[in-house]
Amino acid sequence: MPAAGVVEALDVLEDRTPLLDAGASYIADEWTIVGAEHQAICGLQGLTHLWSWHLRYVPRYWDRLPSSARTRFRLLRVYQRLYRTAPLISRGRSWPFQMMRRLSMEGGVKRAGLVRTSPRTVYAGKVWEGETTLDHVFLVNLVHDSTHLVSTPANDVATRVVASLADEHAEMLAGYNMFRFAFPERANPLIDGARDRELQLLTQAFAGVPAHELRHPYGSPLHQLFDATVPTLGL
């Protein structure tokens, strides 16, 4: 498949379980190859990411996690309950109090609240192999106080994905800029032109594909994301 670029998956797979129950298949968690000449996608199936709060909505996956992750999640939940019973702690401004506050939040500290595991372990029999068609694009936006779906121009989605990719590339580009400082005559045209090329290819790949923005607050009940999305998918 001609590659338009590797993009961060624009999935609704924070809500992956209701979609899988409705007959969908898991393609990828983080990264997806998007076809440039024909509209298709192919997942790069690394590890899948599950947050502790996901398991509150899909407890049947609990037993499929490694025992070390289950122990860590249990300890985290005990801590979060204890934190809520000690309001004076939340008023502290120093670094230890700030870290304690972050740990009390859903998704506040990856090391404590996130587990990475094989999708075949969690979604047995639901993992898609190979490529499939690109029928819809969903941009997940976490800055809203209610869960709803709105149509959005596909070109806008491409622009925003490229901005997201720039953040992913930041560490590499920092090293590249230091290299250019030391060797100003040794430019890399692929790196220098990557952003424009990504935008061109993604705009081409998304052309004519219905695009949507799924707006919701962080930690929304998973069924709300599914309910907002399913009418568009026709499931």
C-alpha positions as CSV (number, residue, x, y, z in Angstrom):
1,M,0.0,0.0,0.0
2,P,1.5,3.4,-0.9
3,A,2.2,5.2,2.4
4,A,0.9,8.7,2.8
5,G,2.7,8.7,6.1
6,V,2.5,7.2,9.5
7,V,-0.1,9.1,11.6
8,E,-1.3,8.9,15.1
9,A,-4.5,6.9,15.0
10,L,-7.6,9.0,14.9
11,D,-9.7,6.3,16.5
12,V,-12.6,6.2,18.9
13,L,-10.8,3.4,20.6
14,E,-10.7,5.1,24.0
15,D,-14.2,3.5,23.5
16,R,-12.9,0.5,21.7
17,T,-14.8,-2.1,23.7
18,P,-18.4,-1.1,22.7
19,L,-17.3,-0.8,19.1
20,L,-15.8,-4.3,19.2
21,D,-19.0,-5.6,20.8
22,A,-20.9,-4.1,17.9
23,G,-18.8,-6.1,15.4
24,A,-15.8,-3.8,14.7
25,S,-12.2,-5.0,14.7
26,Y,-9.1,-3.6,16.4
27,I,-6.6,-2.2,14.0
28,A,-4.1,-0.2,16.1
29,D,-3.8,1.8,19.2
30,E,-1.3,4.6,18.4
31,W,0.0,4.5,14.8
32,T,-1.6,3.8,11.4
33,I,-0.3,3.9,7.9
34,V,-2.7,5.9,5.6
35,G,-2.7,5.1,1.9
36,A,-2.0,8.1,-0.5
37,E,-3.2,6.7,-3.8
38,H,-6.2,4.7,-2.6
39,Q,-8.0,5.4,0.7
40,A,-7.0,2.5,2.9
41,I,-5.3,2.1,6.3
42,C,-3.1,-0.5,7.9
43,G,-2.3,-0.6,11.6
44,L,1.1,-0.8,13.1
45,Q,0.2,-3.2,15.9
46,G,2.4,-2.6,18.8
47,L,1.2,-2.6,22.4
48,T,-2.3,-1.5,23.3
49,H,-2.7,1.1,26.1
50,L,-5.3,0.7,28.9
51,W,-5.8,3.2,31.7
52,S,-7.0,2.2,35.1
53,W,-10.2,4.1,34.6
54,H,-11.0,2.1,31.5
55,L,-11.4,-1.0,33.6
56,R,-14.2,0.6,35.6
57,Y,-16.3,0.5,32.4
58,V,-15.1,-2.8,31.0
59,P,-14.3,-4.9,34.1
60,R,-14.4,-8.1,32.1
61,Y,-10.9,-7.3,30.8
62,W,-9.4,-7.1,34.3
63,D,-8.4,-10.8,34.3
64,R,-6.6,-10.4,31.0
65,L,-4.1,-7.9,32.4
66,P,-0.7,-9.0,33.9
67,S,-0.9,-9.6,37.6
68,S,1.6,-6.8,38.2
69,A,-0.7,-4.3,36.5
70,R,-3.7,-5.4,38.5
71,T,-1.8,-5.0,41.7
72,R,-0.6,-1.5,40.7
73,F,-4.1,-0.5,39.7
74,R,-5.5,-1.7,43.0
75,L,-2.9,0.4,44.9
76,L,-3.7,3.4,42.8
77,R,-7.4,3.2,43.5
78,V,-6.8,2.8,47.2
79,Y,-4.6,5.9,47.1
80,Q,-7.2,7.9,45.1
81,R,-9.9,7.1,47.7
82,L,-7.6,8.1,50.6
83,Y,-6.7,11.3,48.8
84,R,-10.3,12.3,48.5
85,T,-10.8,11.9,52.3
86,A,-7.9,14.3,53.1
87,P,-8.9,17.7,51.6
88,L,-6.0,19.6,53.3
89,I,-3.5,17.8,51.2
90,S,-5.0,19.2,48.0
91,R,-4.2,22.7,49.1
92,G,-0.4,22.3,49.2
93,R,1.5,24.1,46.5
94,S,5.0,22.6,46.8
95,W,6.3,19.9,44.4
96,P,5.4,16.9,46.6
97,F,1.8,18.1,47.0
98,Q,1.5,18.7,43.2
99,M,2.7,15.2,42.5
100,M,0.2,13.8,45.0
101,R,-2.5,15.7,43.3
102,R,-1.5,14.4,39.9
103,L,-1.5,10.9,41.2
104,S,-5.0,11.3,42.4
105,M,-6.3,12.3,39.0
106,E,-7.5,9.8,36.3
107,G,-4.6,9.7,33.8
108,G,-2.5,11.9,35.9
109,V,0.6,9.7,36.0
110,K,1.3,7.2,33.2
111,R,3.6,5.0,35.2
112,A,0.9,4.4,37.8
113,G,-2.3,4.4,35.8
114,L,-1.4,2.9,32.4
115,V,-0.6,-0.6,31.3
116,R,0.8,-1.5,27.9
117,T,0.0,-5.1,26.7
118,S,-0.5,-7.1,23.6
119,P,-3.8,-6.4,21.8
120,R,-4.1,-10.1,21.1
121,T,-4.2,-10.8,24.9
122,V,-6.9,-8.2,25.5
123,Y,-9.0,-8.4,22.3
124,A,-8.6,-12.0,21.4
125,G,-10.2,-12.8,18.0
126,K,-10.9,-9.1,17.3
127,V,-7.6,-8.0,15.9
128,W,-7.6,-7.1,12.2
129,E,-4.8,-8.3,10.0
130,G,-3.7,-6.4,6.9
131,E,-5.3,-3.2,5.4
132,T,-8.9,-2.0,5.3
133,T,-10.8,0.9,3.8
134,L,-10.7,4.4,5.2
135,D,-14.4,5.3,5.4
136,H,-14.5,7.8,8.2
137,V,-12.0,9.9,10.1
138,F,-12.6,10.9,13.7
139,L,-10.6,13.5,15.5
140,V,-10.9,13.1,19.3
141,N,-10.9,16.4,21.1
142,L,-10.7,16.3,24.9
143,V,-11.3,20.0,25.7
144,H,-15.1,20.0,26.0
145,D,-17.4,19.6,28.9
146,S,-20.0,17.5,27.1
147,T,-19.8,14.5,24.7
148,H,-21.0,15.2,21.2
149,L,-20.0,14.7,17.6
150,V,-19.7,17.4,14.9
151,S,-18.8,17.3,11.3
152,T,-15.5,19.0,10.4
153,P,-13.6,19.5,7.1
154,A,-11.2,16.8,6.3
155,N,-8.5,19.3,5.5
156,D,-8.8,20.7,9.0
157,V,-8.2,17.2,10.4
158,A,-5.1,16.8,8.3
159,T,-3.7,20.1,9.5
160,R,-4.3,19.2,13.2
161,V,-2.8,15.8,12.8
162,V,0.3,17.4,11.3
163,A,0.5,19.7,14.4
164,S,0.2,16.6,16.6
165,L,3.0,14.9,14.7
166,A,5.2,17.9,15.2
167,D,4.9,17.3,18.9
168,E,5.8,13.6,18.4
169,H,8.9,14.7,16.4
170,A,10.0,17.3,18.9
171,E,12.8,15.3,20.5
172,M,14.2,14.2,17.2
173,L,14.1,17.7,15.8
174,A,15.8,19.1,18.9
175,G,18.7,16.7,18.1
176,Y,18.6,17.6,14.4
177,N,18.8,21.4,15.2
178,M,21.8,20.8,17.4
179,F,23.4,18.9,14.6
180,R,22.7,21.8,12.2
181,F,24.2,24.2,14.7
182,A,27.4,22.2,14.6
183,F,27.3,21.5,10.8
184,P,25.1,24.2,9.1
185,E,26.1,23.0,5.6
186,R,24.7,19.5,6.2
187,A,20.9,19.9,5.9
188,N,18.5,17.0,5.5
189,P,15.8,17.9,2.9
190,L,13.6,15.0,4.1
191,I,13.5,16.4,7.6
192,D,13.3,20.0,6.6
193,G,10.3,19.4,4.3
194,A,8.6,16.7,6.4
195,R,5.8,18.9,7.7
196,D,4.7,20.2,4.3
197,R,4.9,16.7,2.8
198,E,2.9,15.2,5.7
199,L,0.2,17.8,5.1
200,Q,0.1,17.2,1.4
201,L,-0.2,13.5,1.7
202,L,-2.7,13.5,4.5
203,T,-4.9,16.0,2.7
204,Q,-4.8,13.7,-0.4
205,A,-5.6,10.6,1.7
206,F,-8.5,12.3,3.5
207,A,-10.0,13.9,0.4
208,G,-13.7,13.1,0.2
209,V,-13.7,11.0,3.4
210,P,-16.4,12.1,5.9
211,A,-14.6,13.7,8.9
212,H,-15.9,14.2,12.4
213,E,-14.7,15.7,15.6
214,L,-15.7,13.8,18.8
215,R,-15.7,16.2,21.6
216,H,-15.8,15.0,25.2
217,P,-14.3,15.6,28.6
218,Y,-11.4,13.3,29.7
219,G,-12.6,10.1,31.5
220,S,-16.1,10.1,29.9
221,P,-18.1,6.9,30.3
222,L,-17.2,4.8,27.4
223,H,-20.7,4.1,26.4
224,Q,-21.2,7.9,25.9
225,L,-18.5,8.0,23.2
226,F,-20.0,4.9,21.5
227,D,-23.5,6.4,21.6
228,A,-22.2,9.7,20.0
229,T,-20.4,7.8,17.3
230,V,-22.5,4.8,16.3
231,P,-25.2,6.7,14.3
232,T,-22.5,8.0,12.0
233,L,-21.0,4.5,11.5
234,G,-24.4,2.9,10.9
235,L,-23.8,0.0,13.3
